[in-house]
């Protein structure tokens, strides 16, 4: 943790004092929901829902920035009225009830569909191929011994097709060569803010942390808080880049609930 970082209680108090220019950003898997062997089975921690909605009414903005498609996130958070959704690392955003896609990514949908079919045919049994329309994730959580084989295959396909490779927790993801990631989403979103938090657990979230650090570097009055969620796969590296670390998505839910009194004063 940087020497100048406030404690969690101090940071929440500062956030409450700047509520009209504050925002909270969250990854989904591993942060608001426990990671599961089957990605389609993942659900947010029930206790987190009320806190997100309450915080969305207290600060300028609450948003989820995820590798998941917006359609998946919308299903999980249908009960929330005031939480923004960014999907596929920012290639999709839910805007006024409609899913808007970065135009440069649209032509890659057929490529991704073909790639998903090839992956199902060529990769070892036990590989879970997740087709997300604009990306393909190759999960090996239930078959970890095949991880190196799956990652090598992914890199070969990325080179063949001109795709980007995103590593993660027991997964390798292939994405269009479109200049968009979580760091760019956060960097753009915080330009006019005075305070922002980002909660993440995976390697792609470090770019979001970096965006908050960059904003602090150009505006000393800006306060960015980077929160890592511990896990056995990327926990140490993500935690080392953060201001504080929470133990699990359930701990995130408790942490948010504990912050609400700061906004009631």
Rosetta blueprint (number, residue, H / E / L):
1 X L
2 X L
3 X L
4 X L
5 X L
6 X L
7 X L
8 X H
9 X H
10 X H
11 X H
12 X H
13 X H
14 X H
15 X H
16 X H
17 X H
18 X L
19 X H
20 X H
21 X H
22 X E
23 X E
24 X E
25 X E
26 X E
27 X L
28 X L
29 X E
30 X L
31 X L
32 X L
33 X E
34 X L
35 X L
36 X L
37 X L
38 X L
39 X H
40 X H
41 X H
42 X L
43 X L
44 X L
45 X L
46 X H
47 X H
48 X H
49 X H
50 X H
51 X H
52 X H
53 X H
54 X H
55 X H
56 X H
57 X L
58 X L
59 X L
60 X L
61 X E
62 X E
63 X E
64 X E
65 X E
66 X L
67 X L
68 X L
69 X L
70 X H
71 X H
72 X H
73 X H
74 X H
75 X H
76 X H
77 X L
78 X L
79 X L
80 X L
81 X L
82 X L
83 X E
84 X E
85 X E
86 X E
87 X E
88 X H
89 X H
90 X H
91 X L
92 X E
93 X E
94 X E
95 X E
96 X L
97 X L
98 X E
99 X E
100 X E
101 X E
102 X L
103 X H
104 X H
105 X H
106 X H
107 X L
108 X L
109 X H
110 X H
111 X H
112 X H
113 X H
114 X H
115 X H
116 X H
117 X H
118 X H
119 X H
120 X H
121 X H
122 X H
123 X L
124 X L
125 X L
126 X L
127 X L
128 X E
129 X E
130 X E
131 X E
132 X L
133 X L
134 X L
135 X E
136 X E
137 X E
138 X E
139 X E
140 X L
141 X L
142 X L
143 X L
144 X H
145 X H
146 X H
147 X H
148 X H
149 X H
150 X H
151 X H
152 X H
153 X H
154 X H
155 X H
156 X H
157 X H
158 X H
159 X H
160 X H
161 X H
162 X L
163 X L
164 X E
165 X E
166 X E
167 X E
168 X E
169 X L
170 X L
171 X E
172 X E
173 X E
174 X E
175 X E
176 X L
177 X L
178 X L
179 X L
180 X L
181 X L
182 X H
183 X H
184 X H
185 X H
186 X H
187 X H
188 X H
189 X H
190 X L
191 X L
192 X L
193 X L
194 X L
195 X E
196 X E
197 X E
198 X E
199 X E
200 X E
201 X L
202 X L
203 X H
204 X H
205 X H
206 X H
207 X H
208 X H
209 X H
210 X H
211 X H
212 X H
213 X H
214 X H
215 X H
216 X H
217 X H
218 X H
219 X L
220 X L
221 X L
222 X L
223 X E
224 X E
225 X E
226 X E
227 X E
228 X E
229 X E
230 X L
231 X L
232 X L
233 X L
234 X L
235 X H
236 X H
237 X H
238 X H
239 X H
240 X H
241 X L
242 X L
243 X L
244 X E
245 X E
246 X E
247 X L
248 X L
249 X H
250 X H
251 X H
252 X H
253 X H
254 X H
255 X H
256 X H
257 X H
258 X H
259 X H
260 X H
261 X H
262 X H
263 X H
264 X L
265 X L
